């Protein structure tokens, strides 16, 4: 039976939940595949997986701020309507609570921001913190395969 070590390639079901409920839950869908150390999971979550055996099912309670760091007020930023139009649909309407994907500067990835407010000129203030930053997190995992 395989054991999780640094660099392991995993097939697993996992669930991340904060005080308001699930943020990610793959248990009712296809399992996820990922490589430890690639940044797909936070270091705190990867640490919890170390030493688990293939087939293990475990739930971990991570204290506030450990999984995704503390909330950083500087991560709440205004984005001009002109830039939003360049990056997406010029007719897009934004409302508080919407989650919007942005391309990374190299165009190879993306990151998300949650709409906090929209001003009269159409500029939008986004929170680019992880939704679970500064919160306690429940991390549940069922390891299907470990390579």
C-alpha positions in Angstrom: 0.0 0.0 0.0 1.4 3.4 -1.0 1.9 6.2 1.5 1.8 10.0 0.8 5.3 11.5 0.6 6.5 14.8 -0.8 6.1 14.8 -4.5 3.4 12.1 -4.5 0.8 12.1 -7.3 -2.7 11.8 -5.8 -6.1 10.8 -6.9 -8.5 11.9 -4.2 -11.9 13.2 -3.2 -11.7 16.3 -1.0 -13.9 18.9 0.7 -12.9 22.3 1.9 -15.4 24.1 4.2 -15.4 27.2 6.2 -17.9 28.5 8.8 -20.5 29.1 6.0 -20.2 25.6 4.5 -18.5 24.0 1.5 -16.3 25.9 -0.9 -15.0 22.9 -2.8 -16.5 19.4 -2.6 -15.5 16.6 -5.1 -17.2 13.7 -3.2 -20.3 13.8 -5.5 -18.3 14.3 -8.7 -15.1 13.1 -10.3 -12.1 12.8 -8.0 -9.3 15.3 -8.3 -5.8 14.5 -9.3 -2.8 16.6 -8.1 0.8 16.5 -7.4 2.0 17.4 -3.9 4.4 20.4 -3.9 2.9 21.9 -7.0 0.9 24.5 -5.1 -2.5 23.1 -5.9 -3.1 22.7 -2.1 -1.9 25.0 0.6 1.2 23.8 2.5 -0.9 23.3 5.7 -3.2 20.9 3.8 -0.3 19.1 2.2 1.2 18.6 5.6 -2.0 16.9 6.8 -1.7 14.4 3.9 1.8 13.3 4.6 2.0 9.8 5.8 -1.6 8.9 5.0 -2.0 5.5 3.2 -3.9 4.9 0.0 -7.6 4.3 0.8 -7.4 6.6 3.9 -10.4 8.8 4.8 -9.7 11.6 7.2 -11.0 15.0 8.3 -8.8 17.8 9.6 -9.8 21.0 11.4 -7.3 23.8 10.6 -7.4 26.9 12.8 -8.3 30.3 11.4 -5.6 31.6 9.1 -3.6 28.3 8.8 -5.0 27.0 5.6 -5.0 30.2 3.5 -3.3 32.8 5.7 -4.9 35.8 7.3 -7.1 38.2 5.4 -5.0 41.0 3.9 -7.0 44.3 3.6 -4.7 45.4 0.8 -6.1 42.6 -1.4 -9.4 44.6 -1.7 -8.8 46.7 -4.7 -10.7 48.9 -7.2 -10.6 47.8 -10.8 -11.5 50.4 -13.4 -14.4 49.7 -15.8 -12.1 50.3 -18.8 -9.8 47.4 -17.6 -12.8 45.1 -17.0 -14.1 45.8 -20.5 -10.7 45.0 -22.0 -10.5 41.7 -20.0 -14.0 40.5 -20.6 -17.5 41.2 -21.8 -18.2 45.0 -22.0 -21.8 44.4 -21.2 -21.1 42.4 -18.0 -23.0 43.6 -14.9 -21.3 43.0 -11.5 -23.0 42.6 -8.2 -21.7 42.1 -4.7 -20.8 38.5 -4.1 -20.0 37.6 -7.7 -16.8 35.8 -8.3 -14.8 36.9 -11.4 -11.9 35.1 -13.0 -8.9 37.2 -14.1 -6.0 36.0 -16.3 -2.5 36.0 -14.8 -0.1 38.4 -16.4 1.6 35.6 -18.3 -1.8 34.4 -19.6 -1.2 30.8 -18.5 -3.4 30.8 -15.4 -6.1 32.6 -13.6 -7.1 34.0 -10.2 -10.4 35.0 -8.8 -11.8 38.1 -7.1 -15.1 38.5 -5.3 -17.0 41.6 -6.0 -17.4 43.8 -2.9 -19.1 46.9 -4.4 -19.6 48.8 -7.7 -19.4 52.6 -7.8 -21.3 55.1 -10.0 -18.6 55.1 -12.7 -18.8 51.3 -13.0 -15.5 50.6 -11.2 -15.6 47.5 -9.2 -13.9 46.8 -5.8 -12.8 43.2 -5.7 -11.5 41.1 -2.8 -8.6 39.0 -4.1 -8.1 37.1 -0.8 -8.9 33.4 -0.9 -12.6 33.0 0.3 -11.4 31.0 3.3 -8.5 33.4 4.3 -8.6 34.1 8.0 -11.2 31.5 8.7 -11.1 28.0 10.3 -11.2 25.3 7.6 -12.4 21.8 7.6 -10.4 19.6 5.2 -11.8 16.2 4.5 -10.0 13.8 2.2 -10.4 10.3 0.8 -7.3 9.0 -0.9 -8.1 6.8 -3.9 -4.6 6.5 -5.3 -1.1 7.4 -4.4 1.8 7.2 -6.8 
